[in-house]
Amino acid sequence: MATDLKSHAQGVSLTRFANGGQGTSVQVTMRKERPVGTEFFDHLQLTRAQAAALSADLLDFAQGREVEEFEMEEV
């Protein structure tokens, strides 16, 4: 059974759902700015562990503490 959760972000909806062997997950849904065909929404499904890791990354970004990732070219 899925349950809608409160979101603090405008235009974002959160839905908690059972994800089989992965336990409880959350789906983050946003309306596309430019719908393609019959696809009007983008979504992302995360386990609790994935949501925790992503939230840490987003909090770093929001606080201006993000770390850039780059690959060094071999010479």
N, C-alpha and C positions, 0 to 999 in steps of 0.2 A: 504494500500500500504506500502511496506517495503522499507527502505532506508539504504544503507550501510553507516556506519560512520567511520571516521578515528580513528585508534587505535595506541597508542604509544608503545604497547607491540608486540614484534615479535611473529608471529605465532598465533595471536589472531584476530578474526574478530568480529566486532560489527554491529548489524542490529537493527534499530529502527522500531517498528511496532505498529499498533493499537491493543490493547488487550481488545476489547469489553468494558465491564463496568469498567474495571480497568484502562482505559486511555492508554496513551502511555507507552510502555515497551521497553526494550532492550534485545536482545539475544546475549550472549557472546559465541563464538564458537571456539574450538581448535581441531586440529587433534589429534587423539589418538596415543600414542606411540606404542601400540600393538593393532591393530584392532581386533575386535572379530566378526567373521562371516562377515556380510555385514555392520557392524557398524564401520565407519572410523572416526567419530567425536564425541566429547562430547560437550554439550551445557548447558547453564544456562539461564533462562528467569527471568528478574527482572522488577518490577515496578520502577517508578522513586524514590519512598520512599525507597524501598529495595536497589536500586543501591546506594543511598546516604548513607545509613547506612553501607553497605558493603564497600564502598569506604573509609569511616572513619576508619573502622577496618583494611583495607589493608594499609592505610597511617600510622596508628599506627605501624603496623608490619614493614613497610619499614623504619620507623624512629627509630626502636628499642624500641618502647613504648608499645608493645603488653602486654596484661594482661592475665595471665594464668587462666583458669577456671578449678576448681576441685570440686569434691563433697566430703564432710566430711562423713565418715562412722559413723553411730550411734553405740554407745557402749551399 
